Amino acid sequence: MDTETFHRAANLSSALAERWISPITAAADEFDINTPARLAAWLAQMGHESGGFRLLSESFNYAPDALKIFSRIPSGMRSQLGRQPGEKTVPIARQQQIANLAYGRRFGNGDTASGDGWRYRGRGLKQVTFKDNYRDAGRALGVDLVNDPDQLATDDRLAARSAGWYWKSRGCNEAADRRDFDACTRAINPAMDGKSERDARYKLCCDVLLK
């Protein structure tokens, strides 16, 4: 896949395509994302997860109603924690509260007071989340992500490699071979959030890569 093909398949600006072509190509080679079908599915999913290859760290800048997606946040707290009238973004202190409530006591994270929800929020092209996943990704990639999780948001190659690792470790290459894109989505987001956008990205990637 050359830069122009990547630019069209992922619907990126030229600058983003130039930035990501090398990390994406290297990660695809490393994790056997080595056919047009696998590449189309992977690029579509990673494009969705990263907001079009632009966002490498999860934001909790939510309006109060949007916090319904986090069932662990009590309904009475949503209006307090969410974006207030006149605020362009939720202040970091409240974003931290949201993350700690949403992700505390899950998949290796400590309780709300531990700060693990914020510490192990989504990062990288896949938005790797939770301490257990950071630990496993770090072991696979040969880096310490538990003590330095920000590496997935500051190192483009690790951001792409972590996405490739997660993809292969969840059997998504085989699902892509079957053209079962829904299975890929479930492996990445069991709730199937953003399905219509993911599907639209997949169609574009297939149109470009599977001619």
C-alpha positions in Angstrom: 0.0 0.0 0.0 1.5 3.3 -1.0 0.7 6.7 0.5 -1.8 7.7 -2.2 -3.8 4.5 -1.7 -3.7 4.9 2.1 -4.8 8.5 1.7 -7.9 7.5 -0.4 -8.8 4.3 1.6 -8.7 6.0 5.0 -10.0 9.3 3.7 -7.1 11.3 5.2 -5.5 14.6 4.5 -2.2 14.3 2.6 -0.4 15.4 5.8 -2.0 12.6 7.9 -1.3 10.0 5.2 2.4 11.0 5.1 2.6 10.9 8.9 1.0 7.5 9.3 2.1 5.5 6.2 5.3 4.2 7.7 4.0 3.2 11.2 0.9 1.6 9.6 2.9 -0.3 7.0 5.4 -1.6 9.6 2.6 -2.6 12.0 0.7 -4.4 9.3 3.8 -6.4 8.3 4.5 -7.3 12.0 1.0 -8.5 12.8 0.2 -10.3 9.5 -2.3 -7.8 8.3 -1.0 -8.8 4.9 -4.0 -9.1 2.5 -6.2 -6.4 1.0 -9.2 -7.8 3.0 -7.3 -7.7 6.3 -6.0 -4.3 5.6 -9.4 -2.8 4.6 -11.0 -4.1 7.8 -8.1 -3.0 10.1 -7.9 0.5 8.6 -11.6 1.0 8.9 -11.7 0.0 12.5 -8.6 2.0 13.5 -9.8 5.0 11.6 -13.0 5.0 13.7 -11.2 4.4 17.0 -8.8 7.2 16.4 -11.2 9.8 14.9 -9.6 9.5 11.5 -6.0 8.9 12.7 -6.1 12.2 14.6 -6.7 11.2 18.3 -4.3 9.1 20.3 -5.7 9.7 23.8 -9.3 9.2 24.9 -11.3 12.4 25.7 -14.0 12.5 28.3 -15.4 15.8 27.0 -19.0 14.7 27.2 -22.3 16.6 27.5 -24.3 15.3 30.4 -26.7 13.3 28.3 -23.9 11.6 26.5 -22.6 10.2 29.8 -25.4 7.6 29.6 -23.0 5.4 27.7 -21.2 4.8 31.0 -23.5 2.8 33.0 -21.3 3.1 36.1 -21.8 6.8 36.3 -24.9 7.4 38.5 -27.6 9.4 36.6 -27.6 12.0 39.3 -23.9 12.8 38.7 -24.1 13.2 34.9 -25.3 16.8 35.1 -22.5 17.7 37.5 -19.7 16.0 35.6 -20.7 16.7 32.0 -20.0 19.8 30.0 -21.7 22.8 31.5 -23.2 25.8 29.7 -20.5 28.1 28.5 -17.8 25.4 28.7 -16.0 24.5 25.4 -14.6 21.4 27.0 -15.0 19.6 30.3 -12.1 20.6 32.6 -9.4 17.9 33.0 -10.2 17.4 36.7 -13.8 16.4 35.8 -12.7 14.3 32.9 -10.5 12.4 35.3 -13.5 11.9 37.6 -15.5 10.5 34.7 -12.8 8.1 33.6 -12.2 6.9 37.1 -15.9 6.2 37.7 -16.4 4.6 34.3 -13.3 2.4 34.3 -12.6 1.7 38.0 -12.5 -1.9 39.3 -12.4 -3.3 35.8 -9.8 -5.4 34.0 -7.0 -4.9 36.5 -7.9 -1.3 37.3 -8.0 -0.3 41.0 -11.0 1.5 42.5 -12.1 5.0 41.7 -9.7 6.5 44.2 -6.7 4.8 42.6 -6.9 6.9 39.5 -6.4 3.9 37.2 -9.5 4.8 35.1 -7.8 7.9 33.9 -4.3 6.4 34.0 -5.3 3.6 31.7 -7.8 5.4 29.5 -7.8 4.7 25.8 -4.6 5.4 23.9 -3.1 4.6 20.5 -4.8 4.0 17.3 -6.9 1.2 18.9 -7.5 3.1 22.1 -6.1 0.4 24.3 -7.9 0.6 27.6 -7.5 -0.9 31.1 -4.4 -1.9 33.0 -4.6 -5.6 32.0 -4.5 -4.6 28.3 -1.7 -2.2 28.9 0.2 -5.0 30.6 -0.4 -7.5 27.9 0.3 -5.0 25.1 3.6 -4.0 26.8 4.7 -7.6 27.1 4.0 -8.3 23.5 5.6 -5.1 22.2 8.6 -5.2 24.6 7.9 -1.9 26.4 6.7 -1.0 29.9 3.2 0.4 29.3 2.0 -0.1 32.8 4.5 2.4 34.3 4.5 4.7 31.2 1.1 4.3 29.4 1.5 7.7 27.7 3.9 6.1 25.2 0.9 4.9 23.2 -0.2 8.6 22.7 3.3 10.0 22.0 5.0 7.4 19.8 3.3 6.9 16.5 5.0 3.5 15.9 3.8 2.2 19.3 0.4 3.6 18.6 0.2 1.6 15.4 1.9 -1.5 16.8 -0.5 -1.6 19.8 -3.4 -1.5 17.3 -1.8 -4.3 15.3 -1.2 -6.4 18.4 -4.8 -6.0 19.6 -6.2 -6.9 16.2 -4.2 -10.1 15.7 -4.6 -11.2 19.4 -8.4 -11.0 19.1 -8.6 -13.1 15.9 -9.6 -10.2 13.7 -7.3 -11.3 10.8 -9.4 -14.5 10.5 -12.7 -12.6 10.8 -11.5 -10.2 8.0 -10.6 -13.2 5.8 -14.3 -14.3 6.2 -15.4 -10.7 5.4 -17.1 -10.8 8.8 -16.7 -7.1 9.7 -19.2 -7.3 12.5 -17.1 -9.9 14.2 -14.2 -7.4 14.0 -16.3 -4.7 15.5 -17.5 -6.9 18.4 -13.9 -7.8 19.1 -13.0 -4.2 19.4 -16.2 -2.8 20.9 -18.6 -5.4 22.2 -21.4 -2.9 22.4 -21.0 -2.2 18.6 -20.8 1.5 19.3 -20.4 3.5 16.1 -21.4 0.6 13.9 -22.8 2.8 11.0 -19.6 4.9 10.9 -17.4 1.8 11.0 -19.4 0.2 8.2 -19.1 3.3 6.1 -15.3 3.4 6.6 -15.1 -0.3 5.7 -17.0 0.2 2.5 -14.6 3.0 1.4 -11.6 0.9 2.3 -12.9 -2.1 0.4 -13.7 0.1 -2.6 -10.1 1.3 -2.7 -8.2 -1.8 -1.7 -10.3 -4.7 -3.0 -10.6 -3.6 -6.6 
